Amino acid sequence: MTAPLTRDRFELTDWSHRLRETLKETAGSPVEETGDHVLNPDLGPYARWDGPPREAAVLIGILDRDDGPSVVLTQRTGHLKSHAGQVAFPGGKIDPVDNGPVAAALREADEEIGLTPTRVETLGNLAPYLTGSGYRVVPVVGVISGDAPFLPNPGEVEAVFEVPLGFLMDPANHQKLSREWQGRQRYFYAMPFGERHIWGVTAGIIRSLYETVYR
């Protein structure tokens, strides 16, 4: 059994190995889906969707920087039909041509931010994250190699930026907020970082990563 990770362990040179081992151990455990409904059990897993869940995948891409690992996130463009202007992981729907969630996450990252799949070493997947809008999202964790610049697709991505993994893995930065929705309070996580407002599904997936590595 790998020793439980602590925030200090992310500063070690072998952080990626420890993260890989942690994900490998959790892969052998029964899948416990997480999602928006964890904070809102009365709303159910798909609060705003009546049909079968739509399969999707995102990439939690981690870069090994001199001052510690960082996570790659995007700011979506303001003209999109859904989640315009929000912070998100690269990712999207799993297409029929994709060979599972890993292939979908890598394809979407290539299309959205110009990240070549060969630059990503995948470490494993988190438990599927169920969204109120009807998506069953598989977060794929991977280490990004090299220093090539990202090339955001202007049709989807306004900006690409990084957030220190240590910041995201500190529960002191995990705010639990709420808004009124259909006459009830709906709760969600938020992790403000400078001018970037990380919240909703993206923050929920980050919280899932935290709960996975600090189990």
C-alpha distance (Angstrom), angle and dihedral (degrees) to the residues before:
residue distance angle dihedral
M1 . . .
T2 3.80 . .
A3 3.79 114.1 .
P4 3.83 110.6 -102.7
L5 3.78 113.1 -94.3
T6 3.77 120.9 -113.0
R7 3.79 127.4 -167.5
D8 3.81 89.0 -103.8
R9 3.80 90.0 57.5
F10 3.81 90.0 64.9
E11 3.80 87.4 67.9
L12 3.81 91.8 60.0
T13 3.79 120.5 99.9
D14 3.82 90.4 -121.7
W15 3.81 95.7 53.7
S16 3.81 92.1 118.7
H17 3.81 91.3 53.4
R18 3.80 91.6 50.6
L19 3.79 91.8 47.0
R20 3.81 90.3 49.4
E21 3.80 91.4 51.2
T22 3.79 91.5 48.6
L23 3.82 92.0 52.1
K24 3.80 90.3 46.0
E25 3.80 90.6 55.1
T26 3.80 93.7 47.9
A27 3.82 90.3 48.4
G28 3.78 88.8 68.0
S29 3.79 92.8 53.6
P30 3.82 126.0 86.8
V31 3.80 110.7 -82.1
E32 3.78 111.5 -106.9
E33 3.77 107.5 -170.9
T34 3.76 115.7 -141.7
G35 3.78 131.3 -167.7
D36 3.78 149.1 121.6
H37 3.80 90.2 -37.7
V38 3.82 92.8 66.5
L39 3.81 89.6 76.2
N40 3.81 92.1 31.5
P41 3.82 107.7 40.8
D42 3.80 92.7 160.4
L43 3.82 91.4 61.8
G44 3.81 97.1 54.4
P45 3.82 126.6 -133.0
Y46 3.83 96.3 -68.7
A47 3.78 104.7 35.8
R48 3.82 96.2 167.8
W49 3.80 101.0 31.5
D50 3.81 131.6 74.6
G51 3.80 102.7 -178.6
P52 3.81 131.8 72.7
P53 3.81 114.5 -62.2
R54 3.78 117.9 -86.9
E55 3.81 112.9 -127.1
A56 3.81 117.6 -125.8
A57 3.80 140.8 157.7
V58 3.80 136.7 -155.2
L59 3.78 133.5 -166.2
I60 3.79 121.0 -123.9
G61 3.79 93.4 -160.9
I62 3.81 116.0 -168.1
L63 3.80 124.9 -162.5
D64 3.80 122.1 -158.3
R65 3.82 104.1 -132.2
D66 3.82 128.4 -179.7
D67 3.81 91.0 -110.3
G68 3.82 94.1 45.2
P69 3.80 138.2 -66.1
S70 3.80 120.3 -51.5
V71 3.80 134.6 -163.6
V72 3.82 122.8 -126.2
L73 3.81 115.8 -129.3
T74 3.79 134.6 169.6
Q75 3.78 136.2 -140.1
R76 3.79 107.6 -138.4
T77 3.79 119.0 -133.5
G78 3.78 118.1 -98.0
H79 3.81 97.6 -121.6
L80 3.81 98.4 61.8
K81 3.82 118.3 118.8
S82 3.82 93.4 -127.2
H83 3.81 132.4 33.5
A84 3.81 91.5 -1.1
G85 3.79 113.6 -172.7
Q86 3.79 93.8 4.9
V87 3.80 128.1 132.4
A88 3.79 112.3 -106.8
F89 3.78 145.2 161.7
P90 3.80 115.9 -109.0
G91 3.77 106.3 -93.0
G92 3.77 148.4 90.6
K93 3.79 145.6 171.7
I94 3.79 120.6 -13.9
D95 3.82 105.0 -116.0
P96 3.82 124.6 -150.0
V97 3.82 89.0 -109.9
D98 3.82 91.6 58.1
N99 3.77 118.9 97.7
G100 3.81 93.8 -138.0
P101 3.81 134.4 -55.7
V102 3.82 96.8 -49.7
A103 3.79 92.3 56.4
A104 3.82 90.8 45.5
A105 3.81 93.7 49.8
L106 3.82 92.1 49.0
R107 3.80 93.0 45.9
E108 3.80 92.2 49.9
A109 3.82 91.8 47.4
D110 3.79 89.2 52.5
E111 3.82 91.9 49.1
E112 3.81 95.9 43.6
I113 3.80 104.9 38.9
G114 3.82 105.6 9.5
L115 3.81 93.5 -109.1
T116 3.80 108.1 159.0
P117 3.84 110.0 -135.5
T118 3.81 91.3 -132.1
R119 3.82 88.3 65.2
V120 3.81 91.6 63.0
E121 3.80 125.3 81.5
T122 3.79 105.8 -164.9
L123 3.82 115.5 -141.3
G124 3.80 100.5 -175.3
N125 3.79 144.6 -72.1
L126 3.78 134.2 -79.2
A127 3.79 122.2 -134.9
P128 3.83 112.5 -75.9
Y129 3.79 114.3 -86.0
L130 3.81 116.1 -139.6
T131 3.80 116.8 -149.2
G132 3.77 129.9 -156.4
S133 3.82 89.1 -121.4
G134 3.79 91.4 63.5
Y135 3.81 104.7 -95.7
R136 3.78 126.4 134.9
V137 3.81 100.6 -154.8
V138 3.81 123.4 -165.5
P139 3.83 110.9 -156.8
V140 3.81 110.4 -146.2
V141 3.81 115.2 -158.0
G142 3.79 117.4 -148.9
V143 3.80 142.2 161.8
I144 3.81 114.9 -124.8
S145 3.80 115.8 -143.1
G146 3.77 129.6 -155.3
D147 3.78 132.5 22.0
A148 3.80 102.1 -99.7
P149 3.81 112.3 143.5
F150 3.77 119.4 -105.7
L151 3.80 116.9 -114.5
P152 3.81 108.2 -150.3
N153 3.80 116.5 -151.7
P154 3.83 102.7 -122.0
G155 3.79 90.5 -148.4
E156 3.81 90.8 64.3
V157 3.79 111.8 10.4
E158 3.78 127.8 54.1
A159 3.81 96.0 -178.5
V160 3.80 143.5 -3.2
F161 3.79 117.6 -144.1
E162 3.80 141.6 163.1
V163 3.80 133.0 -124.9
P164 3.83 122.3 -165.7
L165 3.79 111.0 -103.9
G166 3.80 88.7 -137.8
F167 3.82 90.0 59.8
L168 3.79 92.6 50.2
M169 3.80 92.6 46.4
D170 3.81 93.2 52.9
P171 3.84 108.4 97.1
A172 3.80 88.9 -154.6
N173 3.83 85.8 73.9
H174 3.82 94.0 51.8
Q175 3.79 106.8 98.0
K176 3.80 119.8 -168.5
L177 3.81 107.8 -145.9
S178 3.79 135.1 168.9
R179 3.79 142.2 -153.6
E180 3.78 131.4 -170.4
W181 3.80 112.8 -101.9
Q182 3.80 122.2 176.8
G183 3.77 91.2 -17.7
R184 3.80 95.3 -49.2
Q185 3.78 135.6 91.4
R186 3.76 112.8 -105.1
Y187 3.80 116.3 -161.0
F188 3.79 127.8 -148.8
Y189 3.80 141.6 160.6
A190 3.80 123.9 -102.5
M191 3.81 129.9 -173.8
P192 3.84 109.8 -175.0
F193 3.79 112.4 -158.7
G194 3.79 114.3 -175.9
E195 3.80 107.8 -61.7
R196 3.80 91.9 -14.7
H197 3.80 118.2 96.7
I198 3.81 107.7 -154.8
W199 3.80 109.7 -171.1
G200 3.81 146.1 128.8
V201 3.80 118.8 29.7
T202 3.81 94.0 -4.5
A203 3.80 92.1 53.6
G204 3.81 89.6 42.9
I205 3.81 91.1 55.7
I206 3.80 90.6 48.2
R207 3.80 88.1 51.6
S208 3.82 88.4 51.0
L209 3.82 89.9 53.7
Y210 3.80 89.3 50.0
E211 3.80 92.6 50.0
T212 3.81 91.0 46.9
V213 3.81 96.8 52.8
Y214 3.82 95.1 38.3
R215 3.81 96.8 44.3
